[in-house]
Amino acid sequence: MKFFSGLLVLLVTVGCSANQQTETSDQAKANKPAHHGDGVYQNLYLPQDYQPSTLSFLRARLFGEEQWPEAPENYKKFWQQTDPVIVQQANDRPQATLIGHSTVLLQHQGVNILTDPVFSDRASPFSFAGPERYTQPSLSVADLPDIDVIVISHNHYDHLDIATVEALGNKPLWLVPLGLKDWFAEYGIDNVKELDWWQSHSVKGIEVQALPSQHWSRRSLFDTNKSLWASWAFKWPDFTAWFGGDTGYNPVQFKEIGEALGRVDLAMIPIGAYEPRWFMKYHHVNPEDAVEIFKDIKAASAFGIHWNTFVLTAEDIDEPPKALADALRYQQIDPQRFQAMNIGKTWRAEIQQVAQQ
């Protein structure tokens, strides 16, 4: 069972495929974007010799000296219940509620956006095994307001959940990276639009744009990188938010995003699931990397996602906020600008911030 659990964690969180770093001449002739490989998508800024080993990961997970934390029961640290009234009566002041892991309810000017919704108890292809929640969603699906748009960053089980997709249904517009539309059709969801990096879609007066990230995709042993991964920008006339999804860091793509967006009022940046670094480094940022992303995309404010929900990696479950505080102190950044806020808490834009846009 321990081996089986380790294999499920591998499917949920980490990659083991080689990634091409540069565009081939054949790709150039076909005028394909550099991240479009031969039947798969690929990262652009990985070391040439990067070839993570599945066996090495499983050996470290099952027999290594590094002790992975156990999922606690009834864990309430960094967690609070969201008052449904707060989200049902949102006003023109932008707000974002962290429901759990990477699930955020973003609201402004009557538009309700949901990111990577996962409300199930396990991030797994199975209901009886795999990473189990130790903190519950701060809202139920029934407590949500009418959702206009849902974005998916990639197809891993802790970001794309069948039961949640079926519960949310076909009424919202699902915006997804390339290669996922057919998956949704299998479950009767056809209100879906695929976007490549840098493509945009306008809905209800806002522009939603798929942007680069550094990650990978897989839901089985045979579909590695067959669908794309992405971060997302949400652009109102007076407010811009960015959702990082799940990503590793490189010094190119996030600077490009910062230049393209000009200013990000709110960034939702992953801060958890990052140890051991020898394996996770290029696909999962740690808090130090998260602060670099915060700087690169020129964010005015941010909060952490992708932590405090599932035991996916080796760091202690309460380490991310401590490491984030250390990284902000080292970079001399006001900790109020980038918070590891509680699941269930609602971030609200300052009134002056909105007025200045």
HUUR-V571069 format. One record per residue. N is the residue number from 1. RES is the residue in one letter. SS is DSSP state (alpha for helix, beta for strand, coil for the rest). OMEGA is omega in radians with two decimals (NA if undefined). D_FIRST is the distance of its C-alpha to the first C-alpha in Angstrom with 1 decimal. Layout:
N;RES;SS;OMEGA;D_FIRST / N;RES;SS;OMEGA;D_FIRST
This chain:
1;M;coil;3.14;0.0 / 2;K;alpha;3.09;3.8 / 3;F;alpha;3.14;5.4 / 4;F;alpha;3.12;4.9 / 5;S;alpha;3.10;6.0 / 6;G;alpha;3.11;8.5 / 7;L;alpha;3.10;9.7 / 8;L;alpha;3.07;10.4 / 9;V;alpha;3.11;12.3 / 10;L;alpha;3.13;14.1 / 11;L;alpha;-3.06;15.3 / 12;V;alpha;-2.87;16.5 / 13;T;alpha;-2.93;18.2 / 14;V;coil;-3.11;19.2 / 15;G;coil;3.14;21.2 / 16;C;coil;3.13;21.6 / 17;S;coil;3.09;24.8 / 18;A;coil;3.14;28.3 / 19;N;coil;3.07;30.8 / 20;Q;coil;-3.07;34.5 / 21;Q;coil;-3.05;36.6 / 22;T;coil;3.13;40.1 / 23;E;coil;3.11;41.8 / 24;T;coil;3.13;42.8 / 25;S;alpha;3.11;46.4 / 26;D;alpha;3.11;45.3 / 27;Q;alpha;-3.14;43.7 / 28;A;alpha;3.13;46.9 / 29;K;alpha;-3.14;49.0 / 30;A;alpha;3.12;47.0 / 31;N;coil;3.09;47.3 / 32;K;coil;3.01;43.6 / 33;P;coil;-3.04;42.2 / 34;A;coil;-3.12;40.6 / 35;H;coil;3.03;37.1 / 36;H;beta;3.13;37.3 / 37;G;coil;-3.13;36.1 / 38;D;coil;-3.13;36.2 / 39;G;coil;3.10;34.2 / 40;V;coil;3.03;31.9 / 41;Y;beta;-3.00;32.5 / 42;Q;coil;3.03;32.5 / 43;N;coil;-3.01;33.0 / 44;L;coil;-2.94;36.4 / 45;Y;coil;3.05;36.1 / 46;L;coil;3.07;33.4 / 47;P;coil;-3.12;34.3 / 48;Q;coil;-3.07;35.2 / 49;D;coil;-3.11;32.8 / 50;Y;coil;-3.13;29.8 / 51;Q;coil;-3.09;27.0 / 52;P;coil;-3.06;23.6 / 53;S;coil;3.09;21.0 / 54;T;alpha;-3.12;17.5 / 55;L;alpha;3.11;16.7 / 56;S;alpha;3.12;18.4 / 57;F;alpha;-3.12;16.5 / 58;L;alpha;3.11;13.0 / 59;R;alpha;3.12;14.6 / 60;A;alpha;-3.12;16.0 / 61;R;alpha;-3.02;13.0 / 62;L;alpha;-3.00;10.8 / 63;F;alpha;-3.09;13.9 / 64;G;coil;-3.14;16.9 / 65;E;coil;-3.13;19.2 / 66;E;coil;-3.10;19.0 / 67;Q;coil;3.07;17.3 / 68;W;coil;-3.12;15.7 / 69;P;coil;3.00;16.7 / 70;E;coil;3.09;14.9 / 71;A;coil;-3.14;15.9 / 72;P;coil;3.08;18.9 / 73;E;coil;3.10;20.1 / 74;N;coil;-3.08;23.5 / 75;Y;coil;-3.08;24.1 / 76;K;coil;3.10;27.7 / 77;K;coil;-3.09;28.7 / 78;F;coil;-3.12;30.1 / 79;W;beta;3.02;29.9 / 80;Q;coil;3.08;32.6 / 81;Q;coil;3.06;33.3 / 82;T;coil;3.04;35.5 / 83;D;coil;-3.11;38.7 / 84;P;alpha;-3.14;39.0 / 85;V;alpha;-3.12;42.7 / 86;I;alpha;-3.09;42.3 / 87;V;alpha;3.13;40.7 / 88;Q;alpha;-3.09;42.8 / 89;Q;coil;3.11;46.0 / 90;A;coil;3.13;45.5 / 91;N;coil;-3.08;48.8 / 92;D;coil;3.07;50.1 / 93;R;coil;-3.09;48.6 / 94;P;coil;3.09;45.4 / 95;Q;beta;-3.13;42.2 / 96;A;beta;-3.12;38.5 / 97;T;beta;3.10;35.8 / 98;L;beta;-3.08;32.3 / 99;I;beta;3.12;30.2 / 100;G;beta;-3.14;26.8 / 101;H;coil;3.13;25.0 / 102;S;coil;-3.14;27.3 / 103;T;beta;-3.11;28.9 / 104;V;beta;3.00;32.6 / 105;L;beta;-3.12;35.5 / 106;L;beta;-3.03;38.6 / 107;Q;beta;3.05;42.0 / 108;H;beta;3.08;45.5 / 109;Q;coil;3.05;48.7 / 110;G;coil;3.12;47.2 / 111;V;beta;-3.13;44.4 / 112;N;beta;-3.08;40.8 / 113;I;beta;3.11;38.1 / 114;L;beta;3.13;34.3 / 115;T;beta;3.03;32.0 / 116;D;coil;-3.05;28.4 / 117;P;coil;3.04;27.9 / 118;V;coil;-3.14;24.4 / 119;F;coil;-3.12;24.6 / 120;S;coil;-3.12;21.3 / 121;D;coil;-3.13;18.7 / 122;R;beta;2.98;15.9 / 123;A;beta;-2.92;16.6 / 124;S;coil;2.99;14.5 / 125;P;coil;-3.09;15.3 / 126;F;coil;3.10;13.4 / 127;S;coil;-3.03;14.6 / 128;F;coil;-3.09;11.5 / 129;A;coil;-3.12;9.0 / 130;G;coil;-3.08;10.1 / 131;P;beta;-3.08;12.7 / 132;E;beta;3.14;14.5 / 133;R;coil;2.93;18.2 / 134;Y;coil;2.90;19.5 / 135;T;coil;-3.10;23.0 / 136;Q;coil;3.04;24.3 / 137;P;coil;-3.09;26.8 / 138;S;coil;3.02;30.2 / 139;L;coil;2.99;31.8 / 140;S;coil;3.07;30.7 / 141;V;alpha;-3.13;31.7 / 142;A;alpha;-3.12;34.5 / 143;D;alpha;-3.09;35.9 / 144;L;coil;2.94;36.3 / 145;P;coil;3.06;39.8 / 146;D;coil;-3.07;40.6 / 147;I;coil;3.13;38.7 / 148;D;coil;-3.03;40.8 / 149;V;beta;3.01;38.6 / 150;I;beta;3.06;34.9 / 151;V;beta;3.10;33.8 / 152;I;coil;-3.13;30.5 / 153;S;coil;3.12;29.8 / 154;H;coil;-2.92;27.2 / 155;N;coil;3.10;24.6 / 156;H;coil;-2.97;21.3 / 157;Y;coil;3.09;19.2 / 158;D;coil;3.11;20.3 / 159;H;coil;-3.13;23.9 / 160;L;coil;-2.96;24.2 / 161;D;coil;-3.05;22.7 / 162;I;alpha;-3.08;23.7 / 163;A;alpha;3.13;24.2 / 164;T;alpha;3.11;26.3 / 165;V;alpha;-3.13;28.3 / 166;E;alpha;3.13;29.1 / 167;A;alpha;-3.13;30.1 / 168;L;alpha;2.93;32.4 / 169;G;coil;-2.95;33.9 / 170;N;coil;-3.09;36.7 / 171;K;coil;3.09;39.3 / 172;P;coil;2.97;38.3 / 173;L;beta;3.10;38.9 / 174;W;beta;3.04;35.7 / 175;L;beta;-2.97;36.3 / 176;V;beta;3.04;33.7 / 177;P;beta;-3.14;33.6 / 178;L;coil;3.04;34.7 / 179;G;coil;-3.07;32.5 / 180;L;coil;-3.06;30.9 / 181;K;alpha;-3.13;33.6 / 182;D;alpha;3.09;32.5 / 183;W;alpha;3.13;29.0 / 184;F;alpha;-3.13;30.7 / 185;A;alpha;3.11;33.1 / 186;E;coil;-3.11;30.2 / 187;Y;coil;3.04;29.8 / 188;G;coil;-3.14;33.5 / 189;I;coil;-3.13;34.1 / 190;D;coil;3.06;37.2 / 191;N;coil;-2.96;38.7 / 192;V;beta;3.03;37.1 / 193;K;beta;3.09;38.8 / 194;E;beta;3.08;37.3 / 195;L;beta;2.98;38.7 / 196;D;coil;3.05;38.7 / 197;W;coil;3.07;39.1 / 198;W;coil;3.04;42.4 / 199;Q;coil;-3.09;43.1 / 200;S;beta;3.02;44.1 / 201;H;beta;3.13;44.4 / 202;S;beta;3.14;46.8 / 203;V;beta;3.07;46.1 / 204;K;coil;3.04;48.0 / 205;G;coil;3.09;50.0 / 206;I;beta;3.07;47.2 / 207;E;beta;3.08;46.0 / 208;V;beta;-3.03;42.2 / 209;Q;beta;3.00;41.5 / 210;A;beta;-3.07;38.5 / 211;L;beta;-3.08;38.4 / 212;P;coil;2.89;36.5 / 213;S;coil;3.14;33.3 / 214;Q;coil;-3.07;31.2 / 215;H;coil;-3.12;27.7 / 216;W;coil;-3.14;26.1 / 217;S;coil;3.04;24.6 / 218;R;coil;2.97;21.9 / 219;R;coil;3.09;20.0 / 220;S;coil;-3.13;18.8 / 221;L;coil;-2.97;18.8 / 222;F;coil;-3.08;22.5 / 223;D;coil;-3.09;24.3 / 224;T;coil;3.06;24.2 / 225;N;coil;3.05;27.3 / 226;K;coil;3.02;28.9 / 227;S;coil;-3.05;29.6 / 228;L;coil;3.03;31.3 / 229;W;coil;-3.04;30.3 / 230;A;coil;2.81;33.0 / 231;S;beta;-3.03;34.3 / 232;W;beta;3.02;36.9 / 233;A;beta;3.13;40.3 / 234;F;beta;-2.98;42.1 / 235;K;beta;2.93;45.9 / 236;W;beta;3.07;48.3 / 237;P;coil;-3.05;51.9 / 238;D;coil;-3.03;51.6 / 239;F;beta;3.09;47.9 / 240;T;beta;3.08;45.2 / 241;A;beta;3.13;41.5 / 242;W;beta;-3.13;38.7 / 243;F;beta;-3.03;35.0 / 244;G;coil;-3.12;32.9 / 245;G;coil;3.14;29.7 / 246;D;coil;-3.00;27.3 / 247;T;coil;2.83;28.9 / 248;G;coil;-3.10;29.5 / 249;Y;coil;2.87;33.1 / 250;N;coil;-3.03;36.0 / 251;P;coil;-3.08;39.6 / 252;V;coil;-2.91;41.0 / 253;Q;alpha;-3.10;39.5 / 254;F;alpha;3.00;39.5 / 255;K;alpha;3.08;43.1 / 256;E;alpha;3.11;43.9 / 257;I;alpha;3.12;42.5 / 258;G;alpha;3.12;44.5 / 259;E;alpha;-3.09;47.6 / 260;A;alpha;-3.09;47.2 / 261;L;alpha;3.13;46.5 / 262;G;coil;3.11;49.1 / 263;R;coil;3.05;47.8 / 264;V;beta;-3.14;44.5 / 265;D;coil;3.11;45.1 / 266;L;beta;3.03;41.4 / 267;A;beta;3.05;38.4 / 268;M;beta;-2.89;34.8 / 269;I;beta;3.11;32.9 / 270;P;beta;3.12;29.2 / 271;I;coil;-3.08;28.8 / 272;G;coil;3.14;25.0 / 273;A;coil;-3.00;21.8 / 274;Y;coil;3.11;23.5 / 275;E;coil;0.00;22.0 / 276;P;coil;-3.04;21.8 / 277;R;alpha;-3.11;25.1 / 278;W;alpha;-3.13;25.1 / 279;F;alpha;-3.01;22.5 / 280;M;alpha;-2.90;23.2 / 281;K;coil;-2.99;27.0 / 282;Y;coil;-3.13;28.3 / 283;H;coil;3.13;26.2 / 284;H;coil;3.10;25.7 / 285;V;coil;2.90;28.7 / 286;N;coil;-3.11;28.7 / 287;P;alpha;3.10;31.5 / 288;E;alpha;3.08;34.0 / 289;D;alpha;-3.14;33.6 / 290;A;alpha;3.11;33.7 / 291;V;alpha;3.07;37.1 / 292;E;alpha;3.07;38.3 / 293;I;alpha;3.10;37.5 / 294;F;alpha;3.13;39.3 / 295;K;alpha;-3.06;42.3 / 296;D;alpha;-3.08;42.2 / 297;I;coil;3.07;42.2 / 298;K;coil;-3.10;45.0 / 299;A;beta;3.05;43.3 / 300;A;coil;-3.10;45.3 / 301;S;coil;-3.13;42.4 / 302;A;beta;2.88;38.6 / 303;F;beta;-3.05;35.5 / 304;G;beta;3.00;31.9 / 305;I;beta;3.03;29.2 / 306;H;coil;3.08;25.5 / 307;W;coil;2.98;24.5 / 308;N;coil;-3.13;23.9 / 309;T;coil;-3.14;21.6 / 310;F;coil;2.94;18.0 / 311;V;coil;-3.11;16.2 / 312;L;coil;-3.03;16.1 / 313;T;coil;-2.86;17.4 / 314;A;coil;-3.11;18.3 / 315;E;coil;3.05;21.6 / 316;D;coil;-3.02;22.2 / 317;I;coil;3.12;22.3 / 318;D;coil;3.14;26.0 / 319;E;alpha;-3.04;27.0 / 320;P;alpha;3.14;28.1 / 321;P;alpha;3.09;31.2 / 322;K;alpha;3.14;32.2 / 323;A;alpha;3.09;31.9 / 324;L;alpha;3.11;33.8 / 325;A;alpha;3.12;36.6 / 326;D;alpha;-3.11;36.9 / 327;A;alpha;3.11;37.2 / 328;L;alpha;3.11;39.7 / 329;R;alpha;-3.13;41.7 / 330;Y;alpha;-3.12;41.8 / 331;Q;coil;3.14;43.0 / 332;Q;coil;3.10;45.5 / 333;I;coil;3.13;44.2 / 334;D;coil;-3.09;44.8 / 335;P;alpha;3.09;41.4 / 336;Q;alpha;-3.13;42.7 / 337;R;alpha;-3.12;42.6 / 338;F;beta;-3.00;38.8 / 339;Q;beta;2.90;36.9 / 340;A;coil;-2.98;33.3 / 341;M;coil;-3.12;34.2 / 342;N;coil;2.80;32.4 / 343;I;beta;-3.13;30.3 / 344;G;coil;-3.14;32.8 / 345;K;coil;3.10;35.8 / 346;T;beta;3.01;38.4 / 347;W;beta;3.08;40.1 / 348;R;beta;3.07;43.7 / 349;A;coil;3.03;46.2 / 350;E;coil;-3.14;49.2 / 351;I;alpha;3.13;52.3 / 352;Q;alpha;-3.11;54.2 / 353;Q;alpha;3.14;51.4 / 354;V;alpha;-3.10;51.8 / 355;A;alpha;-3.07;55.6 / 356;Q;coil;-3.07;55.8 / 357;Q;coil;NA;54.1
